[in-house]
Amino acid sequence: MKELDSLSTDLAKITTEIKTYQSIGGQAIFEIGRRLKWVKEHDLAHGQYLKWLQSIKMDRTQASRFIKVSATLPNDGTYQHLGARALYEIATMPP
């Protein structure tokens, strides 16, 4: 990881970098959720999903939230800058 001393001193560049990382993080939540859902529904024998989650160091609650986000919200630029918790809260709001 880069040290703070090696970061740009250009505020515009730092802002762009932050927005890029936010987008990557938001996109990752959708993609992880899609893959978790597929594994849960297609690839493992009954009862093996939780063991598999442990093997990838993800707890059941986090996995359920990622799945809920990917299944409920459109995967577009509107939500990609938000974190996992905010995305889950939006996905579980009443209509």
Buried (B, 14 or more C-beta within 10 A) or exposed (E): EEEEEEEEEEEEEEEEEEEEEBEEBBBEBBEBBBBBBEBBEEEBEEEEBEEBBEEEEBEEEBBBBBBBBBEBBEBEEEBBBBEBEBBBEBBEEEE
